Amino acid sequence: MSLKITDDCTSCDACVSACPNEAISAGDVIYVIDASRCSECVGAEDSPQCQMVCPADCIVQHEVESKDVLLAKYKAIHG
């Protein structure tokens, strides 16, 4: 998993529509990121869009993945 949402999430919903891979969804209490769909926006944007729109700054790096791995995820989703 490349990014994760911390417990500081306010469930504002801003990140959901910003994600080009539809990797973010509502969890039990806070929003969660599906690791298999998160490409940190590699292939779509220059930087993670969810981080840019998050007013609580609660989307952080979880595990480092190479750009090749992230791009492969994006291509698997979008063809």
Biopython code that builds the backbone (N, CA, C, O; Angstrom):
import numpy as np
from Bio.PDB.StructureBuilder import StructureBuilder

atoms = [
    (1, "MET", "N", (0.851, -1.186, 0.000)),
    (1, "MET", "CA", (0.000, 0.000, 0.000)),
    (1, "MET", "C", (0.878, 1.225, 0.000)),
    (1, "MET", "O", (1.855, 1.294, 0.747)),
    (2, "SER", "N", (0.551, 2.166, -0.808)),
    (2, "SER", "CA", (1.365, 3.358, -0.906)),
    (2, "SER", "C", (0.913, 4.465, 0.045)),
    (2, "SER", "O", (1.740, 5.032, 0.759)),
    (3, "LEU", "N", (-0.363, 4.778, 0.068)),
    (3, "LEU", "CA", (-0.872, 5.826, 0.952)),
    (3, "LEU", "C", (-1.885, 5.235, 1.917)),
    (3, "LEU", "O", (-2.481, 4.191, 1.650)),
    (4, "LYS", "N", (-2.071, 5.917, 3.044)),
    (4, "LYS", "CA", (-3.116, 5.517, 3.982)),
    (4, "LYS", "C", (-3.716, 6.757, 4.608)),
    (4, "LYS", "O", (-3.112, 7.830, 4.601)),
    (5, "ILE", "N", (-4.900, 6.598, 5.144)),
    (5, "ILE", "CA", (-5.607, 7.686, 5.811)),
    (5, "ILE", "C", (-5.506, 7.438, 7.308)),
    (5, "ILE", "O", (-5.831, 6.353, 7.790)),
    (6, "THR", "N", (-5.055, 8.449, 8.036)),
    (6, "THR", "CA", (-4.860, 8.301, 9.480)),
    (6, "THR", "C", (-6.167, 8.534, 10.241)),
    (6, "THR", "O", (-7.180, 8.936, 9.667)),
    (7, "ASP", "N", (-6.113, 8.276, 11.520)),
    (7, "ASP", "CA", (-7.276, 8.464, 12.389)),
    (7, "ASP", "C", (-7.704, 9.924, 12.512)),
    (7, "ASP", "O", (-8.756, 10.211, 13.084)),
    (8, "ASP", "N", (-6.905, 10.846, 11.985)),
    (8, "ASP", "CA", (-7.273, 12.262, 12.012)),
    (8, "ASP", "C", (-8.326, 12.606, 10.962)),
    (8, "ASP", "O", (-8.791, 13.744, 10.899)),
    (9, "CYS", "N", (-8.699, 11.640, 10.147)),
    (9, "CYS", "CA", (-9.700, 11.842, 9.092)),
    (9, "CYS", "C", (-11.004, 12.353, 9.698)),
    (9, "CYS", "O", (-11.477, 11.848, 10.716)),
    (10, "THR", "N", (-11.571, 13.366, 9.047)),
    (10, "THR", "CA", (-12.840, 13.943, 9.500)),
    (10, "THR", "C", (-14.023, 13.427, 8.676)),
    (10, "THR", "O", (-15.157, 13.868, 8.863)),
    (11, "SER", "N", (-13.750, 12.494, 7.766)),
    (11, "SER", "CA", (-14.782, 11.927, 6.877)),
    (11, "SER", "C", (-15.514, 12.999, 6.081)),
    (11, "SER", "O", (-16.735, 12.961, 5.923)),
    (12, "CYS", "N", (-14.738, 13.954, 5.587)),
    (12, "CYS", "CA", (-15.336, 15.069, 4.847)),
    (12, "CYS", "C", (-15.711, 14.702, 3.421)),
    (12, "CYS", "O", (-16.513, 15.399, 2.800)),
    (13, "ASP", "N", (-15.141, 13.608, 2.880)),
    (13, "ASP", "CA", (-15.475, 13.126, 1.541)),
    (13, "ASP", "C", (-14.709, 13.824, 0.418)),
    (13, "ASP", "O", (-14.924, 13.499, -0.749)),
    (14, "ALA", "N", (-13.827, 14.765, 0.730)),
    (14, "ALA", "CA", (-13.119, 15.522, -0.310)),
    (14, "ALA", "C", (-12.207, 14.642, -1.156)),
    (14, "ALA", "O", (-12.045, 14.889, -2.351)),
    (15, "CYS", "N", (-11.619, 13.633, -0.558)),
    (15, "CYS", "CA", (-10.639, 12.805, -1.260)),
    (15, "CYS", "C", (-11.268, 11.818, -2.237)),
    (15, "CYS", "O", (-10.626, 11.417, -3.208)),
    (16, "VAL", "N", (-12.487, 11.430, -1.998)),
    (16, "VAL", "CA", (-13.120, 10.368, -2.786)),
    (16, "VAL", "C", (-13.174, 10.730, -4.266)),
    (16, "VAL", "O", (-12.716, 9.954, -5.105)),
    (17, "SER", "N", (-13.714, 11.868, -4.593)),
    (17, "SER", "CA", (-13.856, 12.249, -6.005)),
    (17, "SER", "C", (-12.525, 12.652, -6.631)),
    (17, "SER", "O", (-12.409, 12.676, -7.856)),
    (18, "ALA", "N", (-11.525, 12.967, -5.824)),
    (18, "ALA", "CA", (-10.215, 13.353, -6.348)),
    (18, "ALA", "C", (-9.398, 12.164, -6.829)),
    (18, "ALA", "O", (-8.443, 12.342, -7.586)),
    (19, "CYS", "N", (-9.750, 10.966, -6.409)),
    (19, "CYS", "CA", (-8.974, 9.772, -6.731)),
    (19, "CYS", "C", (-9.313, 9.238, -8.125)),
    (19, "CYS", "O", (-10.455, 8.850, -8.374)),
    (20, "PRO", "N", (-8.334, 9.215, -9.037)),
    (20, "PRO", "CA", (-8.613, 8.737, -10.391)),
    (20, "PRO", "C", (-8.808, 7.219, -10.465)),
    (20, "PRO", "O", (-9.294, 6.706, -11.473)),
    (21, "ASN", "N", (-8.433, 6.504, -9.411)),
    (21, "ASN", "CA", (-8.534, 5.040, -9.412)),
    (21, "ASN", "C", (-9.691, 4.511, -8.578)),
    (21, "ASN", "O", (-9.854, 3.299, -8.437)),
    (22, "GLU", "N", (-10.488, 5.407, -8.029)),
    (22, "GLU", "CA", (-11.594, 5.016, -7.151)),
    (22, "GLU", "C", (-11.109, 4.088, -6.038)),
    (22, "GLU", "O", (-11.739, 3.078, -5.725)),
    (23, "ALA", "N", (-9.961, 4.465, -5.447)),
    (23, "ALA", "CA", (-9.337, 3.645, -4.402)),
    (23, "ALA", "C", (-9.799, 4.015, -3.001)),
    (23, "ALA", "O", (-9.461, 3.319, -2.043)),
    (24, "ILE", "N", (-10.561, 5.090, -2.857)),
    (24, "ILE", "CA", (-10.947, 5.574, -1.530)),
    (24, "ILE", "C", (-12.437, 5.346, -1.312)),
    (24, "ILE", "O", (-13.266, 5.654, -2.168)),
    (25, "SER", "N", (-12.751, 4.799, -0.146)),
    (25, "SER", "CA", (-14.155, 4.544, 0.189)),
    (25, "SER", "C", (-14.366, 4.750, 1.689)),
    (25, "SER", "O", (-13.413, 4.825, 2.464)),
    (26, "ALA", "N", (-15.619, 4.836, 2.070)),
    (26, "ALA", "CA", (-15.962, 5.015, 3.480)),
    (26, "ALA", "C", (-15.692, 3.714, 4.234)),
    (26, "ALA", "O", (-16.101, 2.634, 3.806)),
    (27, "GLY", "N", (-15.005, 3.838, 5.352)),
    (27, "GLY", "CA", (-14.793, 2.695, 6.229)),
    (27, "GLY", "C", (-15.801, 2.758, 7.363)),
    (27, "GLY", "O", (-16.795, 3.478, 7.269)),
    (28, "ASP", "N", (-15.558, 2.020, 8.422)),
    (28, "ASP", "CA", (-16.474, 2.025, 9.559)),
    (28, "ASP", "C", (-16.549, 3.394, 10.234)),
    (28, "ASP", "O", (-17.628, 3.860, 10.600)),
    (29, "VAL", "N", (-15.380, 4.035, 10.393)),
    (29, "VAL", "CA", (-15.333, 5.327, 11.072)),
    (29, "VAL", "C", (-14.733, 6.408, 10.177)),
    (29, "VAL", "O", (-15.229, 7.534, 10.124)),
    (30, "ILE", "N", (-13.663, 6.052, 9.476)),
    (30, "ILE", "CA", (-12.972, 6.997, 8.600)),
    (30, "ILE", "C", (-12.890, 6.399, 7.196)),
    (30, "ILE", "O", (-13.220, 5.232, 6.983)),
    (31, "TYR", "N", (-12.451, 7.207, 6.261)),
    (31, "TYR", "CA", (-12.260, 6.714, 4.901)),
    (31, "TYR", "C", (-11.019, 5.829, 4.848)),
    (31, "TYR", "O", (-10.101, 5.976, 5.655)),
    (32, "VAL", "N", (-11.005, 4.906, 3.884)),
    (32, "VAL", "CA", (-9.882, 3.981, 3.735)),
    (32, "VAL", "C", (-9.443, 3.955, 2.271)),
    (32, "VAL", "O", (-10.215, 4.260, 1.362)),
    (33, "ILE", "N", (-8.174, 3.579, 2.075)),
    (33, "ILE", "CA", (-7.608, 3.476, 0.734)),
    (33, "ILE", "C", (-7.351, 2.007, 0.424)),
    (33, "ILE", "O", (-6.709, 1.302, 1.203)),
    (34, "ASP", "N", (-7.852, 1.556, -0.707)),
    (34, "ASP", "CA", (-7.624, 0.187, -1.177)),
    (34, "ASP", "C", (-6.211, 0.130, -1.756)),
    (34, "ASP", "O", (-5.937, 0.735, -2.792)),
    (35, "ALA", "N", (-5.323, -0.592, -1.091)),
    (35, "ALA", "CA", (-3.917, -0.657, -1.486)),
    (35, "ALA", "C", (-3.733, -1.170, -2.908)),
    (35, "ALA", "O", (-2.810, -0.747, -3.604)),
    (36, "SER", "N", (-4.591, -2.064, -3.339)),
    (36, "SER", "CA", (-4.435, -2.639, -4.676)),
    (36, "SER", "C", (-4.813, -1.655, -5.776)),
    (36, "SER", "O", (-4.488, -1.884, -6.941)),
    (37, "ARG", "N", (-5.494, -0.560, -5.427)),
    (37, "ARG", "CA", (-5.919, 0.427, -6.412)),
    (37, "ARG", "C", (-5.161, 1.750, -6.306)),
    (37, "ARG", "O", (-5.238, 2.574, -7.217)),
    (38, "CYS", "N", (-4.435, 1.965, -5.219)),
    (38, "CYS", "CA", (-3.734, 3.240, -5.022)),
    (38, "CYS", "C", (-2.420, 3.245, -5.789)),
    (38, "CYS", "O", (-1.537, 2.425, -5.536)),
    (39, "SER", "N", (-2.299, 4.182, -6.734)),
    (39, "SER", "CA", (-1.072, 4.339, -7.512)),
    (39, "SER", "C", (-0.409, 5.681, -7.196)),
    (39, "SER", "O", (0.478, 6.124, -7.926)),
    (40, "GLU", "N", (-0.836, 6.323, -6.117)),
    (40, "GLU", "CA", (-0.357, 7.662, -5.767)),
    (40, "GLU", "C", (-0.525, 8.617, -6.948)),
    (40, "GLU", "O", (0.209, 9.597, -7.072)),
    (41, "CYS", "N", (-1.481, 8.327, -7.798)),
    (41, "CYS", "CA", (-1.823, 9.095, -8.991)),
    (41, "CYS", "C", (-0.761, 9.019, -10.087)),
    (41, "CYS", "O", (-0.851, 9.746, -11.077)),
    (42, "VAL", "N", (0.257, 8.143, -9.928)),
    (42, "VAL", "CA", (1.221, 7.924, -11.003)),
    (42, "VAL", "C", (0.442, 7.396, -12.202)),
    (42, "VAL", "O", (-0.352, 6.463, -12.079)),
    (43, "GLY", "N", (0.677, 8.001, -13.356)),
    (43, "GLY", "CA", (-0.047, 7.636, -14.568)),
    (43, "GLY", "C", (-1.184, 8.594, -14.863)),
    (43, "GLY", "O", (-1.666, 8.664, -15.994)),
    (44, "ALA", "N", (-1.613, 9.333, -13.851)),
    (44, "ALA", "CA", (-2.733, 10.256, -14.041)),
    (44, "ALA", "C", (-2.351, 11.707, -13.733)),
    (44, "ALA", "O", (-2.729, 12.620, -14.466)),
    (45, "GLU", "N", (-1.613, 11.912, -12.664)),
    (45, "GLU", "CA", (-1.272, 13.255, -12.191)),
    (45, "GLU", "C", (0.178, 13.291, -11.722)),
    (45, "GLU", "O", (0.833, 12.253, -11.629)),
    (46, "ASP", "N", (0.671, 14.481, -11.430)),
    (46, "ASP", "CA", (2.053, 14.635, -10.954)),
    (46, "ASP", "C", (2.207, 14.363, -9.467)),
    (46, "ASP", "O", (3.313, 14.097, -8.995)),
    (47, "SER", "N", (1.107, 14.426, -8.724)),
    (47, "SER", "CA", (1.161, 14.195, -7.281)),
    (47, "SER", "C", (-0.178, 13.616, -6.823)),
    (47, "SER", "O", (-1.185, 13.754, -7.519)),
    (48, "PRO", "N", (-0.194, 12.977, -5.669)),
    (48, "PRO", "CA", (-1.442, 12.383, -5.176)),
    (48, "PRO", "C", (-2.526, 13.441, -4.962)),
    (48, "PRO", "O", (-2.376, 14.344, -4.139)),
    (49, "GLN", "N", (-3.591, 13.315, -5.698)),
    (49, "GLN", "CA", (-4.670, 14.298, -5.647)),
    (49, "GLN", "C", (-5.404, 14.287, -4.307)),
    (49, "GLN", "O", (-5.856, 15.330, -3.836)),
    (50, "CYS", "N", (-5.520, 13.121, -3.700)),
    (50, "CYS", "CA", (-6.210, 13.040, -2.409)),
    (50, "CYS", "C", (-5.486, 13.864, -1.352)),
    (50, "CYS", "O", (-6.121, 14.527, -0.531)),
    (51, "GLN", "N", (-4.149, 13.821, -1.373)),
    (51, "GLN", "CA", (-3.379, 14.609, -0.410)),
    (51, "GLN", "C", (-3.581, 16.102, -0.636)),
    (51, "GLN", "O", (-3.629, 16.882, 0.315)),
    (52, "MET", "N", (-3.697, 16.489, -1.899)),
    (52, "MET", "CA", (-3.852, 17.908, -2.223)),
    (52, "MET", "C", (-5.172, 18.482, -1.725)),
    (52, "MET", "O", (-5.231, 19.647, -1.333)),
    (53, "VAL", "N", (-6.233, 17.675, -1.737)),
    (53, "VAL", "CA", (-7.551, 18.195, -1.366)),
    (53, "VAL", "C", (-7.925, 17.930, 0.091)),
    (53, "VAL", "O", (-8.930, 18.456, 0.569)),
    (54, "CYS", "N", (-7.145, 17.134, 0.796)),
    (54, "CYS", "CA", (-7.494, 16.772, 2.178)),
    (54, "CYS", "C", (-7.299, 17.955, 3.133)),
    (54, "CYS", "O", (-6.169, 18.397, 3.339)),
    (55, "PRO", "N", (-8.378, 18.468, 3.715)),
    (55, "PRO", "CA", (-8.253, 19.608, 4.623)),
    (55, "PRO", "C", (-7.636, 19.234, 5.976)),
    (55, "PRO", "O", (-7.162, 20.114, 6.695)),
    (56, "ALA", "N", (-7.635, 17.965, 6.328)),
    (56, "ALA", "CA", (-7.086, 17.526, 7.613)),
    (56, "ALA", "C", (-5.639, 17.044, 7.493)),
    (56, "ALA", "O", (-5.025, 16.674, 8.495)),
    (57, "ASP", "N", (-5.096, 17.045, 6.282)),
    (57, "ASP", "CA", (-3.727, 16.551, 6.040)),
    (57, "ASP", "C", (-3.502, 15.185, 6.678)),
    (57, "ASP", "O", (-2.480, 14.959, 7.326)),
    (58, "CYS", "N", (-4.445, 14.286, 6.497)),
    (58, "CYS", "CA", (-4.376, 12.984, 7.154)),
    (58, "CYS", "C", (-4.070, 11.831, 6.201)),
    (58, "CYS", "O", (-4.190, 10.667, 6.582)),
    (59, "ILE", "N", (-3.677, 12.144, 4.971)),
    (59, "ILE", "CA", (-3.307, 11.090, 4.019)),
    (59, "ILE", "C", (-1.792, 11.083, 3.919)),
    (59, "ILE", "O", (-1.181, 12.053, 3.471)),
    (60, "VAL", "N", (-1.196, 9.976, 4.342)),
    (60, "VAL", "CA", (0.255, 9.901, 4.488)),
    (60, "VAL", "C", (0.826, 8.688, 3.752)),
    (60, "VAL", "O", (0.105, 7.758, 3.391)),
    (61, "GLN", "N", (2.132, 8.730, 3.546)),
    (61, "GLN", "CA", (2.845, 7.597, 2.952)),
    (61, "GLN", "C", (2.797, 6.427, 3.920)),
    (61, "GLN", "O", (3.036, 6.589, 5.116)),
    (62, "HIS", "N", (2.489, 5.251, 3.398)),
    (62, "HIS", "CA", (2.437, 4.063, 4.250)),
    (62, "HIS", "C", (3.594, 3.136, 3.913)),
    (62, "HIS", "O", (4.415, 2.830, 4.778)),
    (63, "GLU", "N", (3.666, 2.701, 2.702)),
    (63, "GLU", "CA", (4.771, 1.879, 2.227)),
    (63, "GLU", "C", (5.274, 2.474, 0.928)),
    (63, "GLU", "O", (4.487, 2.901, 0.083)),
    (64, "VAL", "N", (6.575, 2.500, 0.773)),
    (64, "VAL", "CA", (7.159, 3.053, -0.438)),
    (64, "VAL", "C", (7.101, 2.001, -1.538)),
    (64, "VAL", "O", (7.520, 0.859, -1.352)),
    (65, "GLU", "N", (6.573, 2.412, -2.685)),
    (65, "GLU", "CA", (6.520, 1.561, -3.864)),
    (65, "GLU", "C", (7.192, 2.311, -5.013)),
    (65, "GLU", "O", (7.082, 3.534, -5.100)),
    (66, "SER", "N", (7.873, 1.603, -5.879)),
    (66, "SER", "CA", (8.566, 2.245, -7.000)),
    (66, "SER", "C", (7.543, 2.817, -7.982)),
    (66, "SER", "O", (6.386, 2.398, -8.016)),
    (67, "LYS", "N", (7.997, 3.777, -8.771)),
    (67, "LYS", "CA", (7.115, 4.365, -9.789)),
    (67, "LYS", "C", (6.666, 3.305, -10.786)),
    (67, "LYS", "O", (5.548, 3.371, -11.297)),
    (68, "ASP", "N", (7.527, 2.324, -11.067)),
    (68, "ASP", "CA", (7.150, 1.251, -11.991)),
    (68, "ASP", "C", (5.984, 0.435, -11.442)),
    (68, "ASP", "O", (5.056, 0.098, -12.177)),
    (69, "VAL", "N", (6.032, 0.119, -10.155)),
    (69, "VAL", "CA", (4.950, -0.645, -9.514)),
    (69, "VAL", "C", (3.670, 0.184, -9.505)),
    (69, "VAL", "O", (2.593, -0.331, -9.806)),
    (70, "LEU", "N", (3.785, 1.451, -9.165)),
    (70, "LEU", "CA", (2.614, 2.327, -9.120)),
    (70, "LEU", "C", (2.001, 2.491, -10.513)),
    (70, "LEU", "O", (0.780, 2.469, -10.665)),
    (71, "LEU", "N", (2.846, 2.655, -11.517)),
    (71, "LEU", "CA", (2.350, 2.797, -12.889)),
    (71, "LEU", "C", (1.684, 1.508, -13.354)),
    (71, "LEU", "O", (0.679, 1.554, -14.063)),
    (72, "ALA", "N", (2.227, 0.368, -12.966)),
    (72, "ALA", "CA", (1.617, -0.918, -13.338)),
    (72, "ALA", "C", (0.225, -1.041, -12.733)),
    (72, "ALA", "O", (-0.685, -1.556, -13.382)),
    (73, "LYS", "N", (0.047, -0.577, -11.498)),
    (73, "LYS", "CA", (-1.289, -0.588, -10.884)),
    (73, "LYS", "C", (-2.245, 0.277, -11.699)),
    (73, "LYS", "O", (-3.362, -0.139, -12.009)),
    (74, "TYR", "N", (-1.800, 1.475, -12.041)),
    (74, "TYR", "CA", (-2.646, 2.382, -12.796)),
    (74, "TYR", "C", (-3.053, 1.777, -14.139)),
    (74, "TYR", "O", (-4.219, 1.837, -14.530)),
    (75, "LYS", "N", (-2.080, 1.193, -14.838)),
    (75, "LYS", "CA", (-2.362, 0.601, -16.151)),
    (75, "LYS", "C", (-3.283, -0.614, -16.028)),
    (75, "LYS", "O", (-4.100, -0.860, -16.916)),
    (76, "ALA", "N", (-3.164, -1.363, -14.954)),
    (76, "ALA", "CA", (-4.043, -2.516, -14.749)),
    (76, "ALA", "C", (-5.497, -2.078, -14.557)),
    (76, "ALA", "O", (-6.425, -2.787, -14.946)),
    (77, "ILE", "N", (-5.677, -0.919, -13.960)),
    (77, "ILE", "CA", (-7.022, -0.394, -13.707)),
    (77, "ILE", "C", (-7.599, 0.265, -14.962)),
    (77, "ILE", "O", (-8.770, 0.074, -15.292)),
    (78, "HIS", "N", (-6.773, 1.036, -15.649)),
    (78, "HIS", "CA", (-7.260, 1.866, -16.754)),
    (78, "HIS", "C", (-6.911, 1.353, -18.148)),
    (78, "HIS", "O", (-7.342, 1.922, -19.151)),
    (79, "GLY", "N", (-6.138, 0.289, -18.205)),
    (79, "GLY", "CA", (-5.810, -0.323, -19.498)),
    (79, "GLY", "C", (-4.721, 0.313, -20.274)),
    (79, "GLY", "O", (-4.392, -0.146, -21.368)),
]
sb = StructureBuilder()
sb.init_structure("model")
sb.init_model(0)
sb.init_chain("A")
sb.init_seg("    ")
for serial, (resi, resn, name, xyz) in enumerate(atoms, 1):
    if name == "N":
        sb.init_residue(resn, " ", resi, " ")
    sb.init_atom(name, np.array(xyz, "f"), 0.0, 1.0, " ", f" {name:<3s}", serial, name[0])
structure = sb.get_structure()
